[in-house]
Amino acid sequence: MPLDGKLGSLYRHASLALSAKDEPLVAFVAFGDDPQASALYFAAYDLPTCTWKAPVKVDTVGDIDDSGSVRSVTLVRDASNDHLAIAYQQNTLTPAPD
């Protein structure tokens, strides 16, 4: 997948699934210099061209727990209807109301 550091400097919490055509799908978190700007991305592999499609930003997740065996991202595909779902942890700071 051609990321070239454009999304961040570190990629973690990857979760893989297969499409109905057995193409790899991946959800992952890209960490940059600002931990609060860490973002969740989704990308799919295109078998006919043997290339990864451009990653799509799903959400800003903030400074998620990166310690131990915490699993912060899960990607699944429902085989009955081919729908995808991503479950993830989000730790963006919400300002207190005035």
Phi, psi and chi 1 to 4 in degrees:
 res  aa     phi    psi   chi1   chi2   chi3   chi4
   1 MET       -  123.4 -176.4  177.3  -28.5      -
   2 PRO   -80.0   83.9   28.8  -32.9      -      -
   3 LEU   -91.9  -37.9  -61.6  177.0      -      -
   4 ASP    50.0   31.1  -58.3  -33.1      -      -
   5 GLY    72.4    5.5      -      -      -      -
   6 LYS   -70.8  -28.4  -65.7  176.6 -175.3  172.2
   7 LEU   -93.4  -18.8  -54.2  179.2      -      -
   8 GLY   162.6  179.5      -      -      -      -
   9 SER  -101.3   -8.0   57.4      -      -      -
  10 LEU  -146.8  135.1 -178.4   62.7      -      -
  11 TYR  -121.7  126.3  -49.5  102.4      -      -
  12 ARG  -144.6  179.6  -71.2 -165.4  179.1  166.0
  13 HIS    59.0   39.8  -56.3  -74.9      -      -
  14 ALA   -75.0  143.5      -      -      -      -
  15 SER  -134.2  133.6 -177.0      -      -      -
  16 LEU  -113.1  150.0  -59.3  168.9      -      -
  17 ALA  -149.0  169.0      -      -      -      -
  18 LEU  -114.5  141.3  -68.0  175.2      -      -
  19 SER   -74.5  175.7   72.0      -      -      -
  20 ALA   -62.3  -22.2      -      -      -      -
  21 LYS   -97.0   14.3  -62.3  176.7 -176.5  177.3
  22 ASP    63.1   29.1  -71.7  -26.9      -      -
  23 GLU   -89.2  136.5  -63.6  169.3  -44.4      -
  24 PRO   -65.2  140.3  -17.3   27.9      -      -
  25 LEU  -125.2  144.0  -51.5  168.8      -      -
  26 VAL  -140.4  139.9   62.4      -      -      -
  27 ALA  -119.2  137.8      -      -      -      -
  28 PHE  -155.1  162.7   62.2   94.4      -      -
  29 VAL  -106.7  132.0  175.0      -      -      -
  30 ALA  -104.0  122.1      -      -      -      -
  31 PHE   -99.8  136.3  -66.8   86.7      -      -
  32 GLY  -116.7 -159.6      -      -      -      -
  33 ASP   -67.9  -31.5  -65.6  -27.3      -      -
  34 ASP  -102.7  106.8  176.2    7.8      -      -
  35 PRO   -55.9  -31.6  -20.4   29.4      -      -
  36 GLN   -69.1  -15.2  -70.9  -57.5  -38.2      -
  37 ALA   -96.9    6.3      -      -      -      -
  38 SER   -56.7  141.8  -61.4      -      -      -
  39 ALA  -133.9  150.6      -      -      -      -
  40 LEU   -92.3  132.4  174.2   67.6      -      -
  41 TYR  -126.3  157.4  -73.5   87.5      -      -
  42 PHE  -129.0  139.1  169.3   80.6      -      -
  43 ALA  -144.1  153.2      -      -      -      -
  44 ALA  -129.0  147.7      -      -      -      -
  45 TYR   -93.9  137.2 -168.5   76.5      -      -
  46 ASP  -104.6  104.2 -175.6   39.4      -      -
  47 LEU   -60.7  -42.6  -80.4  177.0      -      -
  48 PRO   -58.5  -35.2  -26.2   35.1      -      -
  49 THR  -101.5   -5.8   61.9      -      -      -
  50 CYS    55.9   42.4  -66.3      -      -      -
  51 THR  -137.9  156.9   58.5      -      -      -
  52 TRP   -83.6  136.4  -76.3   96.4      -      -
  53 LYS   -74.2  158.8  -63.9  177.5 -176.6  176.8
  54 ALA   -60.2  134.3      -      -      -      -
  55 PRO   -61.7  144.9  -19.9   31.0      -      -
  56 VAL  -111.9  128.5  175.8      -      -      -
  57 LYS   -73.4  126.0 -176.1  176.8  177.9  180.0
  58 VAL   -93.1  -45.1  175.8      -      -      -
  59 ASP  -167.5  159.1 -162.8    3.2      -      -
  60 THR   -88.3  125.0  -60.7      -      -      -
  61 VAL  -106.1  -13.4  -65.6      -      -      -
  62 GLY    77.3 -160.9      -      -      -      -
  63 ASP   -84.2   83.5 -170.4   12.4      -      -
  64 ILE   -80.1  158.4   62.6  173.8      -      -
  65 ASP   -63.6  121.6 -173.5   -3.5      -      -
  66 ASP  -116.0   22.1 -162.4   33.1      -      -
  67 SER  -107.7  154.8   63.3      -      -      -
  68 GLY    58.8 -142.5      -      -      -      -
  69 SER  -102.3   25.1   60.6      -      -      -
  70 VAL   -64.8  130.4  173.0      -      -      -
  71 ARG  -106.6  106.9 -179.6  137.9 -177.5  109.6
  72 SER   -95.5  -11.5  -61.1      -      -      -
  73 VAL  -137.8  133.3  176.3      -      -      -
  74 THR  -135.7  126.3  -59.4      -      -      -
  75 LEU  -111.3  129.6  170.9   65.1      -      -
  76 VAL  -135.6  155.8  -65.1      -      -      -
  77 ARG  -125.0  130.5 -178.6 -178.9   67.9   85.9
  78 ASP   -85.6  111.1 -175.7  -22.0      -      -
  79 ALA   -66.5  -21.5      -      -      -      -
  80 SER   -73.8  -27.9   69.6      -      -      -
  81 ASN  -134.8    2.4   58.1   19.8      -      -
  82 ASP    64.3   20.5 -151.4   31.1      -      -
  83 HIS   -81.0  146.0  -70.8  177.0      -      -
  84 LEU  -104.8  151.8  -61.6  172.9      -      -
  85 ALA  -140.7  141.5      -      -      -      -
  86 ILE  -123.2  121.7  -58.1  173.4      -      -
  87 ALA  -103.3  134.4      -      -      -      -
  88 TYR  -153.5  161.9   60.5   97.6      -      -
  89 GLN   -95.2  135.5  172.1 -174.3  -20.0      -
  90 GLN  -125.1  129.9 -177.9 -177.5   41.6      -
  91 ASN  -127.0   39.2  -80.2  -16.7      -      -
  92 THR   -74.0  145.6   54.0      -      -      -
  93 LEU   -80.5  131.4  -62.1  174.1      -      -
  94 THR  -104.4  122.2  -55.8      -      -      -
  95 PRO   -62.0  143.5  -13.2   21.8      -      -
  96 ALA   -67.7  143.4      -      -      -      -
  97 PRO   -64.9  150.4   13.3  -17.5      -      -
  98 ASP   -72.8      -  -68.8  -23.5      -      -
